Amino acid sequence: MKMNRTNTAGRILALLLTALMVLSLAACGTKGGDKMDGMSSEPKNAEEAVAMHKELMAQENAILSEDTALWEKVFMAADKGMTMQEDGKNYGDFLLKTIEDAKEEFSDEEFAWLKEAATEISNIENKLTALEEKYPEIVQQSMDGDMSIPAGSDTSNPPDDGSMQKFPAFEGKDLDGNAVKSDELFSSNAVTVVNFWFTTCNPCVGELSELDALNKELAKKGGALIGVNTFTLDGDEAAISEAKDVLAKKGVTYQNVYFASDGEAGKFTTNIFAYPTTYVVDRNGNIVGDPIVGAITEKKQAETLQKLIDQALAADMG
């Protein structure tokens, strides 16, 4: 897939890193075997496990940050069908397969380096999974502070004047080419749920059916759900085609939209560093509560999202 948009390398690097984070949250490591082998030392308690988890994640990020242009080529070559992979898939193995399948796109030197880097990521993923299985409570502690929220949208600390954070305005289109304006979209719904995703993000694709069911429930209450596939910004035709194909396979009927990457909403999107991420927006375009980080197939995320929806609906009726 060709990328025709601004700041591509930075965005793809962010997507690579966040895919890795979210897949780790979804327990996408290998299972079985003595996966603690190779660790410098085994943690004695949860506190040491958190520190080790953070260090391992930092190692992965360092590997993926070493040559952003080369990793961009790998990510763009990813088999879109692998977005349907089941939890338990080692992300390093996913990268290795992608690199092997796209071998002709790299020089011998690049190929050798990528294979070595992906193998190292695979080994790190094994260690991460071992830690998460032995200390399941450490995952969120390790991620706290590591997942970024778009600049200027710290909804956990609302302005002192009591005002709410506005969702950035946009004028764009849906994937069928119909014009979409944010002010008209939000004002016509009692509540709008906005889900940010991308095509090769396994947890993102995994929640599409649940999101479609949620959209149908929202429609009964005067609300709606929309998706924003970050690959489709600026109207990338190849990305739109791929997104539509994935949505069709998952039976999704709700509207997906895109807009310019250099606009207010585009810059907001570029600064989302965890996928999937979902926002609840009221009729006036205000963001309700904090963004939901992670798939709503998880109980905690689903419950939190429902509370924010109920909050927005109650305020609209009041």
C-alpha positions in Angstrom: 0.0 0.0 0.0 1.4 3.4 -0.9 1.2 6.2 1.6 0.4 9.6 0.3 0.2 11.8 3.4 2.2 14.1 5.5 4.5 13.0 8.4 4.1 9.3 7.3 7.2 8.0 9.0 6.2 9.5 12.3 2.7 8.2 12.1 3.7 4.7 11.1 6.2 4.5 13.8 3.5 5.5 16.3 1.3 2.8 14.9 4.0 0.2 15.1 4.7 1.1 18.7 1.0 1.2 19.7 0.2 -2.0 17.9 2.9 -3.6 20.0 1.6 -2.1 23.2 -2.0 -3.0 22.6 -1.2 -6.5 21.4 0.8 -7.0 24.7 -2.3 -5.8 26.6 -4.3 -8.4 24.7 -1.9 -11.1 25.7 -0.6 -11.6 22.2 2.5 -13.5 23.3 3.3 -17.2 22.8 2.0 -19.8 25.2 3.7 -22.7 26.9 7.3 -23.6 27.4 9.8 -22.2 29.8 9.4 -18.6 28.7 11.4 -17.2 31.7 14.6 -18.6 30.1 16.9 -15.9 29.0 15.9 -13.3 31.5 18.8 -11.8 33.4 17.0 -12.5 36.7 13.5 -13.5 37.7 11.6 -10.8 39.6 11.0 -11.4 43.3 7.8 -9.5 43.6 5.2 -7.5 41.5 7.2 -4.3 41.9 10.3 -5.8 40.3 8.1 -7.4 37.7 6.6 -4.0 36.7 10.1 -2.5 36.4 11.2 -5.5 34.2 8.1 -5.2 32.1 8.8 -1.5 31.5 12.4 -2.2 30.6 11.4 -4.9 28.1 8.8 -2.6 26.5 11.5 0.1 26.3 13.8 -2.4 24.5 11.2 -3.2 21.9 10.5 0.5 21.3 14.2 1.1 20.9 14.4 -1.6 18.3 11.5 -0.2 16.4 12.8 3.4 16.7 16.2 2.5 15.2 15.2 2.8 11.5 11.7 4.2 11.1 11.8 4.2 7.3 12.7 0.6 7.1 10.1 -0.4 9.7 7.5 1.6 7.7 8.2 -0.6 4.7 7.7 -3.7 6.9 4.5 -2.4 8.3 3.1 -1.4 4.9 3.9 -4.9 3.6 2.0 -6.6 6.4 -0.5 -9.3 5.3 -3.9 -7.6 5.9 -5.4 -11.1 6.6 -3.2 -11.4 9.7 -5.3 -8.8 11.4 -7.7 -11.7 12.1 -5.0 -13.6 14.0 -6.1 -15.0 17.3 -4.8 -13.8 20.7 -1.7 -15.7 21.7 0.2 -14.8 18.5 3.7 -13.6 19.2 4.1 -10.1 17.6 7.7 -10.8 16.8 6.7 -13.9 14.8 4.2 -11.8 13.0 7.0 -9.4 12.0 9.3 -12.2 11.0 6.6 -13.7 8.7 6.0 -10.2 7.2 9.7 -9.6 6.6 10.1 -13.1 5.0 7.1 -12.6 2.7 8.4 -9.2 1.6 12.0 -10.3 1.3 12.3 -8.9 -2.3 11.5 -5.4 -1.1 14.7 -5.2 1.0 18.4 -5.3 0.3 20.4 -8.3 1.7 21.7 -6.0 4.5 18.3 -4.7 5.3 16.8 -8.2 5.3 19.5 -9.6 7.7 19.1 -6.7 10.1 15.3 -6.9 10.1 15.3 -10.6 10.8 17.7 -10.2 13.7 15.6 -7.3 15.1 12.3 -9.2 14.7 13.9 -12.3 16.3 14.9 -10.1 19.3 11.4 -8.7 19.5 10.0 -12.3 19.5 12.3 -13.2 22.4 11.3 -10.1 24.3 7.6 -10.9 23.7 8.1 -14.3 25.2 9.6 -12.7 28.3 6.7 -10.2 28.5 4.1 -12.9 28.2 5.9 -14.9 31.0 5.8 -11.9 33.3 2.1 -11.1 32.4 1.1 -14.7 33.1 2.9 -14.9 36.5 2.0 -11.3 37.5 -1.3 -10.5 35.7 -1.8 -7.4 37.8 1.4 -5.7 36.5 0.2 -5.0 32.9 -1.8 -1.9 33.6 0.8 -0.7 36.2 3.5 -1.0 33.5 1.4 0.8 30.9 0.3 3.7 33.2 1.9 6.8 32.0 3.2 5.1 28.8 0.1 5.6 26.6 -0.3 9.1 25.4 -3.5 11.1 25.0 -3.7 13.7 22.2 -2.0 16.9 23.1 -4.3 19.4 24.6 -7.0 16.8 25.5 -6.2 15.8 29.0 -9.7 15.1 29.9 -8.7 13.7 33.3 -7.8 17.3 34.3 -10.7 19.5 33.0 -10.1 23.3 32.8 -10.6 25.2 36.1 -13.5 27.1 34.6 -15.6 23.9 34.4 -15.6 23.9 30.6 -15.3 20.7 28.7 -12.7 19.7 26.1 -14.1 20.0 22.6 -13.6 17.3 20.0 -11.6 18.8 17.2 -13.7 20.1 14.3 -13.4 18.5 10.9 -14.9 18.5 7.4 -14.3 15.2 5.6 -16.0 12.3 3.9 -17.1 8.8 4.7 -15.6 5.8 2.9 -18.3 6.1 0.2 -17.4 9.7 -0.6 -20.3 11.4 1.2 -19.4 14.8 2.8 -19.3 14.8 6.6 -19.0 17.8 8.9 -18.3 17.3 12.6 -20.7 20.0 13.9 -23.6 18.6 11.9 -22.7 15.0 12.9 -22.5 15.7 16.6 -25.5 18.1 16.8 -27.8 15.5 15.2 -27.0 12.9 17.8 -27.7 12.7 21.5 -24.3 11.0 21.8 -21.6 10.1 19.3 -19.0 7.4 20.0 -15.9 8.0 17.9 -13.6 4.9 17.5 -10.0 5.3 16.2 -8.5 2.2 14.6 -6.3 1.0 11.8 -6.5 -1.9 9.4 -3.6 -4.0 10.7 -4.4 -3.6 14.4 -5.6 -6.9 15.6 -7.5 -5.7 18.7 -9.1 -2.9 16.5 -10.4 -5.4 14.0 -11.4 -7.8 16.8 -13.9 -5.3 18.3 -15.6 -4.2 15.0 -18.6 -6.6 15.4 -19.2 -5.4 19.0 -19.0 -1.8 17.9 -21.5 -2.5 15.1 -23.9 -4.0 17.7 -23.3 -1.0 19.9 -24.2 1.4 17.1 -27.5 -0.4 16.6 -28.3 0.1 20.3 -27.3 3.7 20.2 -29.6 4.3 17.2 -32.5 3.4 19.4 -31.6 6.1 21.8 -30.8 8.8 19.3 -27.1 8.2 19.2 -24.5 6.9 16.7 -21.1 5.4 16.4 -18.5 6.4 13.8 -15.1 5.0 13.0 -11.9 6.8 12.0 -9.4 4.5 10.2 -6.1 6.4 10.5 -4.7 4.9 7.3 -7.5 6.6 5.3 -6.6 10.2 6.3 -6.3 12.5 3.3 -8.5 10.1 1.3 -5.8 7.4 0.6 -7.6 5.3 -2.0 -5.7 2.1 -1.3 -6.3 2.4 2.4 -10.0 3.2 1.9 -10.4 0.1 -0.2 -8.6 -2.1 2.4 -10.7 -0.6 5.2 -13.9 -1.2 3.4 -12.9 -4.8 2.7 -12.2 -5.4 6.4 -15.4 -3.7 7.5 -17.4 -5.7 5.0 -15.9 -9.0 6.2 -16.9 -8.1 9.8 -20.4 -7.1 8.8 -20.0 -3.5 9.9 -22.7 -1.0 8.9 -21.8 2.1 10.8 -20.2 5.1 9.2 -16.4 5.4 8.9 -15.0 8.8 8.1 -11.7 10.5 7.1 -10.4 14.0 7.0 -7.2 15.9 6.2 -4.1 15.0 8.3 -3.0 18.6 8.6 -6.2 19.9 10.0 -7.3 20.2 13.6 -8.7 16.7 13.8 -5.8 15.2 11.8 -3.3 16.6 14.2 -5.4 15.3 17.1 -5.4 11.8 15.4 -1.6 11.8 14.8 -1.1 12.3 18.5 -3.1 9.2 19.5 -0.5 6.6 20.6 -2.7 3.8 21.7 -5.1 1.8 19.6 -8.0 1.2 19.6 -9.0 4.4 21.4 -12.6 5.5 21.7 -14.1 8.8 22.6 -17.6 9.7 23.7 -18.9 13.1 22.4 -22.1 14.9 23.4 -24.4 16.9 21.1 -22.4 20.0 21.6 -19.2 18.4 20.5 -17.7 18.1 24.0 -15.6 15.1 24.9 -17.3 13.2 27.8 -14.9 11.8 30.3 -11.6 10.1 29.5 -10.9 8.3 26.2 -11.4 4.5 26.4 -8.0 2.9 25.6 -8.2 -0.7 24.5 -10.9 -2.9 22.8 -14.4 -2.9 24.2 -14.3 -6.7 24.0 -12.6 -6.3 27.4 -15.1 -6.0 30.3 -13.5 -3.0 31.9 -13.4 -1.0 28.7 -17.0 -2.0 27.8 -18.3 -1.0 31.2 -16.5 2.3 31.2 -17.7 3.2 27.7 -21.3 2.4 28.7 -21.1 4.6 31.7 -19.9 7.5 29.6 -22.7 6.9 27.0 -25.3 6.9 29.8 -23.8 10.1 31.2 -24.1 11.8 27.9 -27.6 10.6 27.3 -28.8 11.7 30.7 -27.3 15.1 30.2 -28.9 15.5 26.8 -32.3 14.6 28.3 -31.8 17.0 31.2 
